[in-house]
Amino acid sequence: MLLKTKHLTLRSLKVFQSLPKTEEAKIIGKQFLRSATSVGANYRAVCRARSKAEYFAKLSITIEETDETMFWIEILIESGILSQEKLGKLYEDYESIIKILATARKNTQR
């Protein structure tokens, strides 16, 4: 999972680099890049948590950042900045990550 989140971060960076140079693409792109890079970095922190409480907190942050990344992908698609064809697989991969993380968080609460 650590490598998967890192690869998603790198793929997201490539998407950012491919954005048109319009003002709205720059603004949305920066938001997308911040949340996307945060997913990988925060998941790394999850793996290094020193307690169950810290694990839960870092996991929750990672879920929030993943959800935000998915939101920005939706905006990029729905605004017509990038196509569904270009971003669909990336969105699905973030969706699979959020499902895994949500299950892990639910199991931690028990």
TORGUSE-672660 format. One record per residue: residue in one letter; residue number from 1; x, y, z of N, C-alpha, C, O in turn. Coordinates in Angstrom, 1 decimal. Layout:
<pts>
{vexfi A	fiza NUM	nc1 X	nc2 Y	nc3 Z	cac1 X	cac2 Y	cac3 Z	cc1 X	cc2 Y	cc3 Z	oc1 X	oc2 Y	oc3 Z}
...
</pts>
This chain:
<pts>
{vexfi M	fiza 1	nc1 0.8	nc2 -1.2	nc3 0.0	cac1 0.0	cac2 0.0	cac3 0.0	cc1 0.9	cc2 1.3	cc3 0.0	oc1 0.5	oc2 2.3	oc3 -0.6}
{vexfi L	fiza 2	nc1 2.0	nc2 1.2	nc3 0.7	cac1 2.9	cac2 2.4	cac3 0.7	cc1 3.4	cc2 2.7	cc3 -0.7	oc1 3.4	oc2 3.8	oc3 -1.1}
{vexfi L	fiza 3	nc1 3.8	nc2 1.7	nc3 -1.4	cac1 4.2	cac2 1.9	cac3 -2.8	cc1 3.1	cc2 2.3	cc3 -3.7	oc1 3.3	oc2 3.2	oc3 -4.6}
{vexfi K	fiza 4	nc1 1.9	nc2 1.8	nc3 -3.5	cac1 0.8	cac2 2.2	cac3 -4.3	cc1 0.5	cc2 3.7	cc3 -4.1	oc1 0.2	oc2 4.4	oc3 -5.1}
{vexfi T	fiza 5	nc1 0.5	nc2 4.2	nc3 -2.9	cac1 0.2	cac2 5.6	cac3 -2.6	cc1 1.3	cc2 6.5	cc3 -3.2	oc1 1.1	oc2 7.6	oc3 -3.7}
{vexfi K	fiza 6	nc1 2.6	nc2 6.0	nc3 -3.1	cac1 3.7	cac2 6.7	cac3 -3.7	cc1 3.5	cc2 6.8	cc3 -5.2	oc1 3.8	oc2 7.9	oc3 -5.8}
{vexfi H	fiza 7	nc1 3.2	nc2 5.7	nc3 -5.9	cac1 3.0	cac2 5.7	cac3 -7.3	cc1 1.8	cc2 6.6	cc3 -7.7	oc1 1.9	oc2 7.3	oc3 -8.8}
{vexfi L	fiza 8	nc1 0.7	nc2 6.6	nc3 -6.9	cac1 -0.4	cac2 7.5	cac3 -7.2	cc1 0.1	cc2 9.0	cc3 -7.1	oc1 -0.3	oc2 9.8	oc3 -7.9}
{vexfi T	fiza 9	nc1 0.9	nc2 9.3	nc3 -6.2	cac1 1.5	cac2 10.6	cac3 -6.0	cc1 2.3	cc2 11.0	cc3 -7.3	oc1 2.1	oc2 12.1	oc3 -7.8}
{vexfi L	fiza 10	nc1 3.1	nc2 10.1	nc3 -7.8	cac1 3.9	cac2 10.4	cac3 -9.0	cc1 3.0	cc2 10.5	cc3 -10.2	oc1 3.3	oc2 11.3	oc3 -11.1}
{vexfi R	fiza 11	nc1 2.0	nc2 9.7	nc3 -10.3	cac1 1.1	cac2 9.8	cac3 -11.5	cc1 0.3	cc2 11.1	cc3 -11.4	oc1 0.1	oc2 11.8	oc3 -12.4}
{vexfi S	fiza 12	nc1 0.0	nc2 11.5	nc3 -10.2	cac1 -0.7	cac2 12.8	cac3 -10.0	cc1 0.2	cc2 14.0	cc3 -10.4	oc1 -0.3	oc2 15.0	oc3 -11.0}
{vexfi L	fiza 13	nc1 1.4	nc2 13.9	nc3 -10.1	cac1 2.4	cac2 14.9	cac3 -10.5	cc1 2.5	cc2 15.0	cc3 -12.0	oc1 2.5	oc2 16.1	oc3 -12.6}
{vexfi K	fiza 14	nc1 2.4	nc2 13.9	nc3 -12.7	cac1 2.4	cac2 13.9	cac3 -14.2	cc1 1.2	cc2 14.6	cc3 -14.7	oc1 1.2	oc2 15.3	oc3 -15.7}
{vexfi V	fiza 15	nc1 0.0	nc2 14.3	nc3 -14.1	cac1 -1.2	cac2 15.0	cac3 -14.5	cc1 -1.1	cc2 16.5	cc3 -14.3	oc1 -1.4	oc2 17.3	oc3 -15.2}
{vexfi F	fiza 16	nc1 -0.6	nc2 16.9	nc3 -13.2	cac1 -0.3	cac2 18.3	cac3 -12.9	cc1 0.5	cc2 18.9	cc3 -14.0	oc1 0.2	oc2 20.0	oc3 -14.5}
{vexfi Q	fiza 17	nc1 1.6	nc2 18.3	nc3 -14.3	cac1 2.5	cac2 18.8	cac3 -15.4	cc1 1.8	cc2 18.9	cc3 -16.7	oc1 2.3	oc2 19.7	oc3 -17.6}
{vexfi S	fiza 18	nc1 0.8	nc2 18.1	nc3 -17.0	cac1 0.1	cac2 18.1	cac3 -18.3	cc1 -1.0	cc2 19.1	cc3 -18.4	oc1 -1.6	oc2 19.3	oc3 -19.4}
{vexfi L	fiza 19	nc1 -1.3	nc2 19.8	nc3 -17.3	cac1 -2.4	cac2 20.7	cac3 -17.3	cc1 -2.1	cc2 21.9	cc3 -18.2	oc1 -1.0	oc2 22.3	oc3 -18.4}
{vexfi P	fiza 20	nc1 -3.2	nc2 22.4	nc3 -18.9	cac1 -3.0	cac2 23.6	cac3 -19.7	cc1 -2.6	cc2 24.8	cc3 -18.8	oc1 -2.7	oc2 24.7	oc3 -17.6}
{vexfi K	fiza 21	nc1 -2.0	nc2 25.8	nc3 -19.4	cac1 -1.4	cac2 26.9	cac3 -18.7	cc1 -2.4	cc2 28.0	cc3 -18.4	oc1 -2.0	oc2 29.2	oc3 -18.3}
{vexfi T	fiza 22	nc1 -3.7	nc2 27.7	nc3 -18.4	cac1 -4.7	cac2 28.7	cac3 -18.1	cc1 -4.7	cc2 29.0	cc3 -16.6	oc1 -4.2	oc2 28.2	oc3 -15.8}
{vexfi E	fiza 23	nc1 -5.3	nc2 30.1	nc3 -16.2	cac1 -5.3	cac2 30.6	cac3 -14.8	cc1 -6.1	cc2 29.6	cc3 -14.0	oc1 -5.7	oc2 29.2	oc3 -12.9}
{vexfi E	fiza 24	nc1 -7.3	nc2 29.2	nc3 -14.5	cac1 -8.1	cac2 28.3	cac3 -13.7	cc1 -7.5	cc2 26.9	cc3 -13.5	oc1 -7.6	oc2 26.3	oc3 -12.5}
{vexfi A	fiza 25	nc1 -6.8	nc2 26.4	nc3 -14.6	cac1 -6.1	cac2 25.1	cac3 -14.5	cc1 -4.9	cc2 25.2	cc3 -13.5	oc1 -4.7	oc2 24.3	oc3 -12.7}
{vexfi K	fiza 26	nc1 -4.3	nc2 26.4	nc3 -13.4	cac1 -3.2	cac2 26.5	cac3 -12.4	cc1 -3.7	cc2 26.5	cc3 -11.0	oc1 -3.2	oc2 25.8	oc3 -10.1}
{vexfi I	fiza 27	nc1 -4.8	nc2 27.2	nc3 -10.8	cac1 -5.4	cac2 27.3	cac3 -9.4	cc1 -5.9	cc2 25.9	cc3 -9.0	oc1 -5.6	oc2 25.4	oc3 -7.9}
{vexfi I	fiza 28	nc1 -6.7	nc2 25.3	nc3 -9.8	cac1 -7.3	cac2 24.0	cac3 -9.5	cc1 -6.2	cc2 22.9	cc3 -9.4	oc1 -6.2	oc2 22.1	oc3 -8.5}
{vexfi G	fiza 29	nc1 -5.2	nc2 23.0	nc3 -10.3	cac1 -4.1	cac2 22.1	cac3 -10.4	cc1 -3.3	cc2 22.1	cc3 -9.1	oc1 -2.8	oc2 21.1	oc3 -8.6}
{vexfi K	fiza 30	nc1 -3.0	nc2 23.3	nc3 -8.6	cac1 -2.3	cac2 23.4	cac3 -7.3	cc1 -3.0	cc2 22.8	cc3 -6.1	oc1 -2.4	oc2 22.1	oc3 -5.3}
{vexfi Q	fiza 31	nc1 -4.3	nc2 23.0	nc3 -6.1	cac1 -5.1	cac2 22.4	cac3 -5.0	cc1 -5.0	cc2 20.8	cc3 -5.2	oc1 -4.9	oc2 20.1	oc3 -4.2}
{vexfi F	fiza 32	nc1 -5.2	nc2 20.4	nc3 -6.4	cac1 -5.1	cac2 18.9	cac3 -6.7	cc1 -3.8	cc2 18.4	cc3 -6.3	oc1 -3.7	oc2 17.3	oc3 -5.6}
{vexfi L	fiza 33	nc1 -2.7	nc2 19.0	nc3 -6.7	cac1 -1.4	cac2 18.6	cac3 -6.4	cc1 -1.1	cc2 18.5	cc3 -4.9	oc1 -0.5	oc2 17.6	oc3 -4.4}
{vexfi R	fiza 34	nc1 -1.6	nc2 19.5	nc3 -4.2	cac1 -1.4	cac2 19.6	cac3 -2.7	cc1 -2.0	cc2 18.4	cc3 -2.0	oc1 -1.4	oc2 17.7	oc3 -1.2}
{vexfi S	fiza 35	nc1 -3.3	nc2 18.1	nc3 -2.4	cac1 -4.0	cac2 17.0	cac3 -1.7	cc1 -3.4	cc2 15.7	cc3 -2.2	oc1 -3.3	oc2 14.8	oc3 -1.4}
{vexfi A	fiza 36	nc1 -3.1	nc2 15.5	nc3 -3.5	cac1 -2.6	cac2 14.3	cac3 -4.0	cc1 -1.2	cc2 13.9	cc3 -3.4	oc1 -1.0	oc2 12.8	oc3 -3.0}
{vexfi T	fiza 37	nc1 -0.3	nc2 14.9	nc3 -3.2	cac1 1.0	cac2 14.6	cac3 -2.6	cc1 0.8	cc2 14.3	cc3 -1.1	oc1 1.6	oc2 13.6	oc3 -0.5}
{vexfi S	fiza 38	nc1 -0.2	nc2 14.9	nc3 -0.5	cac1 -0.5	cac2 14.7	cac3 0.9	cc1 -0.9	cc2 13.3	cc3 1.2	oc1 -0.6	oc2 12.7	oc3 2.3}
{vexfi V	fiza 39	nc1 -1.6	nc2 12.7	nc3 0.2	cac1 -2.1	cac2 11.3	cac3 0.4	cc1 -0.9	cc2 10.4	cc3 0.7	oc1 -0.8	oc2 9.6	oc3 1.7}
{vexfi G	fiza 40	nc1 0.1	nc2 10.4	nc3 -0.2	cac1 1.3	cac2 9.6	cac3 0.0	cc1 2.1	cc2 9.9	cc3 1.2	oc1 2.5	oc2 9.0	oc3 2.0}
{vexfi A	fiza 41	nc1 2.3	nc2 11.1	nc3 1.5	cac1 3.1	cac2 11.6	cac3 2.7	cc1 2.4	cc2 11.2	cc3 4.0	oc1 3.0	oc2 10.7	oc3 4.9}
{vexfi N	fiza 42	nc1 1.0	nc2 11.4	nc3 4.0	cac1 0.3	cac2 11.0	cac3 5.2	cc1 0.2	cc2 9.5	cc3 5.4	oc1 0.2	oc2 9.0	oc3 6.6}
{vexfi Y	fiza 43	nc1 0.1	nc2 8.8	nc3 4.3	cac1 0.0	cac2 7.3	cac3 4.5	cc1 1.4	cc2 6.8	cc3 5.0	oc1 1.4	oc2 5.9	oc3 5.8}
{vexfi R	fiza 44	nc1 2.4	nc2 7.4	nc3 4.6	cac1 3.7	cac2 7.1	cac3 5.1	cc1 3.8	cc2 7.3	cc3 6.7	oc1 4.3	oc2 6.5	oc3 7.4}
{vexfi A	fiza 45	nc1 3.2	nc2 8.4	nc3 7.1	cac1 3.1	cac2 8.7	cac3 8.5	cc1 2.2	cc2 7.6	cc3 9.2	oc1 2.5	oc2 7.3	oc3 10.4}
{vexfi V	fiza 46	nc1 1.2	nc2 7.2	nc3 8.6	cac1 0.3	cac2 6.1	cac3 9.2	cc1 1.2	cc2 4.9	cc3 9.5	oc1 1.0	oc2 4.3	oc3 10.5}
{vexfi C	fiza 47	nc1 2.0	nc2 4.5	nc3 8.5	cac1 2.8	cac2 3.4	cac3 8.7	cc1 3.9	cc2 3.5	cc3 9.8	oc1 4.4	oc2 2.5	oc3 10.3}
{vexfi R	fiza 48	nc1 4.1	nc2 4.7	nc3 10.2	cac1 5.1	cac2 4.9	cac3 11.3	cc1 4.5	cc2 5.4	cc3 12.6	oc1 5.1	oc2 5.9	oc3 13.5}
{vexfi A	fiza 49	nc1 3.2	nc2 5.2	nc3 12.7	cac1 2.5	cac2 5.7	cac3 13.9	cc1 3.0	cc2 5.0	cc3 15.1	oc1 3.3	oc2 3.8	oc3 15.1}
{vexfi R	fiza 50	nc1 3.1	nc2 5.7	nc3 16.2	cac1 3.6	cac2 5.2	cac3 17.5	cc1 2.6	cc2 4.7	cc3 18.4	oc1 2.9	oc2 4.0	oc3 19.5}
{vexfi S	fiza 51	nc1 1.3	nc2 4.9	nc3 18.1	cac1 0.2	cac2 4.5	cac3 19.0	cc1 -1.0	cc2 4.3	cc3 18.2	oc1 -1.1	oc2 4.7	oc3 17.0}
{vexfi K	fiza 52	nc1 -2.0	nc2 3.6	nc3 18.8	cac1 -3.3	cac2 3.4	cac3 18.1	cc1 -4.0	cc2 4.7	cc3 17.8	oc1 -4.6	oc2 4.9	oc3 16.7}
{vexfi A	fiza 53	nc1 -3.9	nc2 5.6	nc3 18.7	cac1 -4.5	cac2 6.9	cac3 18.6	cc1 -3.9	cc2 7.7	cc3 17.4	oc1 -4.6	oc2 8.3	oc3 16.6}
{vexfi E	fiza 54	nc1 -2.5	nc2 7.7	nc3 17.4	cac1 -1.8	cac2 8.4	cac3 16.3	cc1 -2.1	cc2 7.7	cc3 14.9	oc1 -2.3	oc2 8.4	oc3 13.9}
{vexfi Y	fiza 55	nc1 -2.2	nc2 6.4	nc3 14.9	cac1 -2.5	cac2 5.6	cac3 13.7	cc1 -3.9	cc2 6.1	cc3 13.2	oc1 -4.1	oc2 6.4	oc3 12.0}
{vexfi F	fiza 56	nc1 -4.9	nc2 6.1	nc3 14.1	cac1 -6.2	cac2 6.5	cac3 13.7	cc1 -6.3	cc2 7.9	cc3 13.2	oc1 -6.9	oc2 8.2	oc3 12.2}
{vexfi A	fiza 57	nc1 -5.6	nc2 8.8	nc3 13.9	cac1 -5.6	cac2 10.2	cac3 13.5	cc1 -4.9	cc2 10.4	cc3 12.1	oc1 -5.5	oc2 11.1	oc3 11.2}
{vexfi K	fiza 58	nc1 -3.8	nc2 9.8	nc3 11.9	cac1 -3.1	cac2 9.9	cac3 10.6	cc1 -3.9	cc2 9.3	cc3 9.5	oc1 -4.0	oc2 9.8	oc3 8.4}
{vexfi L	fiza 59	nc1 -4.5	nc2 8.1	nc3 9.8	cac1 -5.4	cac2 7.5	cac3 8.8	cc1 -6.5	cc2 8.4	cc3 8.4	oc1 -6.9	oc2 8.4	oc3 7.2}
{vexfi S	fiza 60	nc1 -7.1	nc2 9.0	nc3 9.4	cac1 -8.3	cac2 9.9	cac3 9.1	cc1 -7.8	cc2 11.1	cc3 8.2	oc1 -8.6	oc2 11.5	oc3 7.3}
{vexfi I	fiza 61	nc1 -6.7	nc2 11.6	nc3 8.5	cac1 -6.1	cac2 12.7	cac3 7.6	cc1 -5.9	cc2 12.2	cc3 6.2	oc1 -6.2	oc2 12.9	oc3 5.2}
{vexfi T	fiza 62	nc1 -5.4	nc2 11.0	nc3 6.1	cac1 -5.1	cac2 10.4	cac3 4.8	cc1 -6.4	cc2 10.2	cc3 4.0	oc1 -6.5	oc2 10.4	oc3 2.8}
{vexfi I	fiza 63	nc1 -7.5	nc2 9.8	nc3 4.7	cac1 -8.8	cac2 9.6	cac3 4.1	cc1 -9.3	cc2 10.9	cc3 3.6	oc1 -9.8	oc2 11.0	oc3 2.5}
{vexfi E	fiza 64	nc1 -9.2	nc2 12.0	nc3 4.4	cac1 -9.6	cac2 13.3	cac3 4.0	cc1 -8.9	cc2 13.8	cc3 2.8	oc1 -9.5	oc2 14.4	oc3 1.9}
{vexfi E	fiza 65	nc1 -7.6	nc2 13.6	nc3 2.7	cac1 -6.8	cac2 14.1	cac3 1.6	cc1 -7.1	cc2 13.3	cc3 0.3	oc1 -7.1	oc2 13.9	oc3 -0.8}
{vexfi T	fiza 66	nc1 -7.4	nc2 12.0	nc3 0.5	cac1 -7.8	cac2 11.2	cac3 -0.7	cc1 -9.1	cc2 11.7	cc3 -1.2	oc1 -9.3	oc2 11.8	oc3 -2.4}
{vexfi D	fiza 67	nc1 -10.1	nc2 11.9	nc3 -0.3	cac1 -11.4	cac2 12.4	cac3 -0.7	cc1 -11.2	cc2 13.8	cc3 -1.4	oc1 -11.9	oc2 14.0	oc3 -2.4}
{vexfi E	fiza 68	nc1 -10.4	nc2 14.6	nc3 -0.9	cac1 -10.2	cac2 16.0	cac3 -1.5	cc1 -9.6	cc2 15.8	cc3 -2.9	oc1 -9.9	oc2 16.5	oc3 -3.8}
{vexfi T	fiza 69	nc1 -8.6	nc2 14.9	nc3 -3.0	cac1 -8.0	cac2 14.7	cac3 -4.3	cc1 -9.0	cc2 14.2	cc3 -5.3	oc1 -9.0	oc2 14.7	oc3 -6.5}
{vexfi M	fiza 70	nc1 -9.9	nc2 13.3	nc3 -4.9	cac1 -11.0	cac2 12.9	cac3 -5.8	cc1 -11.9	cc2 14.0	cc3 -6.2	oc1 -12.4	oc2 14.1	oc3 -7.3}
{vexfi F	fiza 71	nc1 -12.2	nc2 14.9	nc3 -5.3	cac1 -13.0	cac2 16.1	cac3 -5.6	cc1 -12.3	cc2 16.9	cc3 -6.7	oc1 -13.0	oc2 17.3	oc3 -7.6}
{vexfi W	fiza 72	nc1 -11.0	nc2 17.2	nc3 -6.6	cac1 -10.3	cac2 18.0	cac3 -7.6	cc1 -10.3	cc2 17.3	cc3 -8.9	oc1 -10.3	oc2 18.0	oc3 -9.9}
{vexfi I	fiza 73	nc1 -10.2	nc2 16.0	nc3 -8.9	cac1 -10.2	cac2 15.2	cac3 -10.2	cc1 -11.6	cc2 15.4	cc3 -10.8	oc1 -11.7	oc2 15.7	oc3 -12.0}
{vexfi E	fiza 74	nc1 -12.6	nc2 15.3	nc3 -10.0	cac1 -14.0	cac2 15.6	cac3 -10.5	cc1 -14.1	cc2 17.0	cc3 -11.1	oc1 -14.7	oc2 17.2	oc3 -12.2}
{vexfi I	fiza 75	nc1 -13.5	nc2 18.0	nc3 -10.5	cac1 -13.6	cac2 19.4	cac3 -11.0	cc1 -12.8	cc2 19.5	cc3 -12.3	oc1 -13.3	oc2 20.1	oc3 -13.2}
{vexfi L	fiza 76	nc1 -11.6	nc2 18.9	nc3 -12.3	cac1 -10.9	cac2 18.9	cac3 -13.6	cc1 -11.6	cc2 18.3	cc3 -14.7	oc1 -11.6	oc2 18.8	oc3 -15.9}
{vexfi I	fiza 77	nc1 -12.4	nc2 17.2	nc3 -14.5	cac1 -13.1	cac2 16.6	cac3 -15.5	cc1 -14.4	cc2 17.4	cc3 -15.9	oc1 -14.6	oc2 17.7	oc3 -17.1}
{vexfi E	fiza 78	nc1 -15.2	nc2 17.7	nc3 -14.9	cac1 -16.4	cac2 18.4	cac3 -15.1	cc1 -16.3	cc2 19.8	cc3 -15.7	oc1 -17.2	oc2 20.3	oc3 -16.3}
{vexfi S	fiza 79	nc1 -15.2	nc2 20.4	nc3 -15.4	cac1 -14.9	cac2 21.8	cac3 -16.0	cc1 -14.4	cc2 21.7	cc3 -17.4	oc1 -14.3	oc2 22.7	oc3 -18.1}
{vexfi G	fiza 80	nc1 -14.0	nc2 20.5	nc3 -17.8	cac1 -13.5	cac2 20.3	cac3 -19.2	cc1 -12.0	cc2 20.6	cc3 -19.3	oc1 -11.5	oc2 20.7	oc3 -20.4}
{vexfi I	fiza 81	nc1 -11.3	nc2 20.8	nc3 -18.2	cac1 -9.9	cac2 21.1	cac3 -18.2	cc1 -9.1	cc2 19.9	cc3 -18.7	oc1 -8.2	oc2 20.0	oc3 -19.5}
{vexfi L	fiza 82	nc1 -9.5	nc2 18.7	nc3 -18.2	cac1 -9.0	cac2 17.4	cac3 -18.6	cc1 -10.1	cc2 16.5	cc3 -18.9	oc1 -11.2	oc2 16.6	oc3 -18.3}
{vexfi S	fiza 83	nc1 -9.9	nc2 15.4	nc3 -19.6	cac1 -11.0	cac2 14.5	cac3 -20.0	cc1 -11.1	cc2 13.4	cc3 -19.0	oc1 -10.2	oc2 13.0	oc3 -18.3}
{vexfi Q	fiza 84	nc1 -12.3	nc2 12.8	nc3 -19.0	cac1 -12.6	cac2 11.6	cac3 -18.3	cc1 -11.6	cc2 10.5	cc3 -18.7	oc1 -11.2	oc2 9.7	oc3 -17.9}
{vexfi E	fiza 85	nc1 -11.3	nc2 10.4	nc3 -20.0	cac1 -10.4	cac2 9.4	cac3 -20.5	cc1 -9.0	cc2 9.5	cc3 -19.8	oc1 -8.4	oc2 8.5	oc3 -19.5}
{vexfi K	fiza 86	nc1 -8.6	nc2 10.7	nc3 -19.6	cac1 -7.3	cac2 11.0	cac3 -19.1	cc1 -7.2	cc2 10.7	cc3 -17.6	oc1 -6.2	oc2 10.3	oc3 -17.1}
{vexfi L	fiza 87	nc1 -8.3	nc2 11.0	nc3 -16.9	cac1 -8.3	cac2 11.0	cac3 -15.4	cc1 -9.1	cc2 9.8	cc3 -14.8	oc1 -9.0	oc2 9.6	oc3 -13.6}
{vexfi G	fiza 88	nc1 -9.9	nc2 9.1	nc3 -15.6	cac1 -10.8	cac2 8.1	cac3 -15.1	cc1 -10.1	cc2 7.0	cc3 -14.3	oc1 -10.5	oc2 6.7	oc3 -13.2}
{vexfi K	fiza 89	nc1 -9.0	nc2 6.5	nc3 -14.8	cac1 -8.3	cac2 5.4	cac3 -14.1	cc1 -7.6	cc2 6.0	cc3 -12.8	oc1 -7.6	oc2 5.3	oc3 -11.8}
{vexfi L	fiza 90	nc1 -7.1	nc2 7.2	nc3 -12.9	cac1 -6.5	cac2 7.8	cac3 -11.6	cc1 -7.6	cc2 7.9	cc3 -10.6	oc1 -7.3	oc2 7.6	oc3 -9.4}
{vexfi Y	fiza 91	nc1 -8.8	nc2 8.4	nc3 -11.0	cac1 -9.9	cac2 8.5	cac3 -10.0	cc1 -10.2	cc2 7.2	cc3 -9.4	oc1 -10.4	oc2 7.1	oc3 -8.2}
{vexfi E	fiza 92	nc1 -10.3	nc2 6.1	nc3 -10.2	cac1 -10.7	cac2 4.8	cac3 -9.7	cc1 -9.6	cc2 4.3	cc3 -8.8	oc1 -9.9	oc2 3.6	oc3 -7.8}
{vexfi D	fiza 93	nc1 -8.4	nc2 4.6	nc3 -9.0	cac1 -7.3	cac2 4.2	cac3 -8.1	cc1 -7.4	cc2 4.9	cc3 -6.8	oc1 -7.2	oc2 4.3	oc3 -5.7}
{vexfi Y	fiza 94	nc1 -7.7	nc2 6.2	nc3 -6.8	cac1 -7.9	cac2 6.9	cac3 -5.5	cc1 -9.1	cc2 6.3	cc3 -4.8	oc1 -9.1	oc2 6.2	oc3 -3.6}
{vexfi E	fiza 95	nc1 -10.1	nc2 6.0	nc3 -5.6	cac1 -11.3	cac2 5.4	cac3 -5.0	cc1 -11.0	cc2 4.1	cc3 -4.3	oc1 -11.6	oc2 3.8	oc3 -3.2}
{vexfi S	fiza 96	nc1 -10.2	nc2 3.3	nc3 -4.9	cac1 -9.9	cac2 2.0	cac3 -4.2	cc1 -9.0	cc2 2.2	cc3 -3.0	oc1 -9.2	oc2 1.5	oc3 -2.0}
{vexfi I	fiza 97	nc1 -8.2	nc2 3.2	nc3 -3.0	cac1 -7.4	cac2 3.6	cac3 -1.8	cc1 -8.3	cc2 4.0	cc3 -0.7	oc1 -8.1	oc2 3.6	oc3 0.5}
{vexfi I	fiza 98	nc1 -9.3	nc2 4.9	nc3 -1.0	cac1 -10.1	cac2 5.4	cac3 0.1	cc1 -11.0	cc2 4.2	cc3 0.7	oc1 -11.2	oc2 4.3	oc3 1.9}
{vexfi K	fiza 99	nc1 -11.4	nc2 3.3	nc3 -0.1	cac1 -12.1	cac2 2.1	cac3 0.4	cc1 -11.3	cc2 1.3	cc3 1.4	oc1 -11.7	oc2 0.9	oc3 2.4}
{vexfi I	fiza 100	nc1 -10.0	nc2 1.1	nc3 1.0	cac1 -9.1	cac2 0.3	cac3 1.9	cc1 -8.8	cc2 1.1	cc3 3.2	oc1 -8.9	oc2 0.5	oc3 4.3}
{vexfi L	fiza 101	nc1 -8.6	nc2 2.4	nc3 3.1	cac1 -8.3	cac2 3.2	cac3 4.2	cc1 -9.5	cc2 3.3	cc3 5.2	oc1 -9.4	oc2 3.2	oc3 6.4}
{vexfi A	fiza 102	nc1 -10.7	nc2 3.4	nc3 4.6	cac1 -11.9	cac2 3.5	cac3 5.4	cc1 -12.2	cc2 2.2	cc3 6.2	oc1 -12.6	oc2 2.2	oc3 7.3}
{vexfi T	fiza 103	nc1 -11.9	nc2 1.1	nc3 5.5	cac1 -12.0	cac2 -0.2	cac3 6.2	cc1 -11.0	cc2 -0.3	cc3 7.3	oc1 -11.3	oc2 -0.8	oc3 8.4}
{vexfi A	fiza 104	nc1 -9.8	nc2 0.1	nc3 7.1	cac1 -8.8	cac2 0.0	cac3 8.1	cc1 -9.1	cc2 0.9	cc3 9.3	oc1 -9.0	oc2 0.5	oc3 10.4}
{vexfi R	fiza 105	nc1 -9.7	nc2 2.1	nc3 9.0	cac1 -10.1	cac2 3.0	cac3 10.1	cc1 -11.3	cc2 2.4	cc3 10.9	oc1 -11.3	oc2 2.4	oc3 12.1}
{vexfi K	fiza 106	nc1 -12.2	nc2 1.8	nc3 10.2	cac1 -13.3	cac2 1.1	cac3 10.8	cc1 -12.9	cc2 0.0	cc3 11.8	oc1 -13.3	oc2 -0.2	oc3 12.9}
{vexfi N	fiza 107	nc1 -11.9	nc2 -0.8	nc3 11.3	cac1 -11.4	cac2 -1.9	cac3 12.0	cc1 -10.6	cc2 -1.4	cc3 13.3	oc1 -10.5	oc2 -2.1	oc3 14.3}
{vexfi T	fiza 108	nc1 -10.0	nc2 -0.2	nc3 13.1	cac1 -9.2	cac2 0.3	cac3 14.3	cc1 -10.2	cc2 0.8	cc3 15.4	oc1 -9.8	oc2 0.7	oc3 16.5}
{vexfi Q	fiza 109	nc1 -11.4	nc2 1.2	nc3 15.0	cac1 -12.3	cac2 1.7	cac3 16.0	cc1 -12.8	cc2 0.6	cc3 16.9	oc1 -13.3	oc2 0.8	oc3 18.0}
{vexfi R	fiza 110	nc1 -12.8	nc2 -0.6	nc3 16.4	cac1 -13.3	cac2 -1.8	cac3 17.1	cc1 -12.5	cc2 -2.2	cc3 18.3	oc1 -12.8	oc2 -3.1	oc3 19.0}
</pts>
